[in-house]
Amino acid sequence: MSSDDGDMENQAELEEKTRLINQVLELQHTLEDLSARVDAVKEENLKLKSENQVLGQYIENLMSASSVFQTTDTKSKRNMERRPQHRCSPRLPECSPLYTFQYIQTKTPLVSY
């Protein structure tokens, strides 16, 4: 085996090591970027949850202050108690803030059941 063959092998090993080191560094940068993105999304999620709670409380306050949502006779109170309670869902238009606002303004449901 000549010295040129040994040098070529060493050169090939060095190039392979360099390529692998560069690949590892690139993956580390990608991981750092993804981690920063996850942190940003978590922060935004907390902010939106907080805003959602504030809006929910605001809507509850509006509904409790409005006579539209206050029952006056015993029969309607009993009917309200019998209705199944559900959590608001984006798929239910009657739970949206816009629907609630329009309902308060017009005092009539905007969705037929």
N, C-alpha and C positions, 0 to 999 in steps of 0.2 A: 504494500500500500504506500503510495507516494505522499509526500507532504501536501501536494495540491489537492489530492482526494480528501485528506483530513481537513484542510482549510475550507473546502467546499462544504463538507459536512458541518463544520463549526458555523460557517456562514448561514447555512440552511437552518440550523438549530437556532441561531441568533435571530434570524428573520421570523421564525415561527414563534419564538418567545416574545418578540416585539409585537407581532400581530396579536397574540393572546393578551398581552398587557394592554394594548390599545382597546381591544374588545372589552376587557374587564372594566377599564376606565369609562368607556362609553356606557356600559350597563350600569355602572355606579351613578353616572350623571342622570341616566334615565330614571333610575330608582329615586334619586333625590327630587327630580321634577315631579314624579308621580306622588311622592310623599307630600310635597308642598301642595299639590293639587288636592289631595285628600284632606289636608288640613284646611284649605280654603273652603272646600265644599262643606266640611263639618261646621265651620264658623258660619257660613251662609245659612245652613240648615237651622242652627240655633237661633240666628237672627229672625228667620222666617217663622219659626215656631213661636217666638216671642211676639212678633207682630200679629200672628194668627190668634194668639190668646187675647191680645188687646182688642182686636176686632171682634172676637167672639163675645168678650165682656161688653163692648160697646153695643153690639146688637142685642144682647140680653137686657141691657139697661134701657135701650129704646123700646124693646118689646114690653118690658115691665112698666114703663112709663106711659105706654099707649093704651087707650081704652079698648082698642080693637082686640087686644090679646087678653083682656080682663073678662072673666066670666061673671055674669051678674045674677043669674038664677041657679037654683040648686040642680035642676035637671041638666043644664049644660055643663055644670061642674062634674056631675056624675058621668056624663058622656066623655068628658075630657079625661077622667081618671081611667075609663075603660079602654081608651085608645092605646094601642101598643106604642111604646116609646121607642124611638130609634135615634141613632146618632146620625148627624148630618153627613151626607156623602156628596162628593162632587157630581155623582150621577143623578142625584135627586135635585131637580131644579127648585123645589120648594124650600130647600135648605140654603140656597145661595143668598148672599147679602143683597144682591140686586132684587131678587124675588121678594125678600122680606121688606125692602124699602118700597117697592112698588105696591105690595100688599097693604102696607101701612098707608100709603098715599091714596089708594083707590078703595080700600076696605073690602076688596073682593079678591078671591083667589084667582090667579092668573093661569092656573093649570087645571084642566078638568080631570076628574078621577074616574 
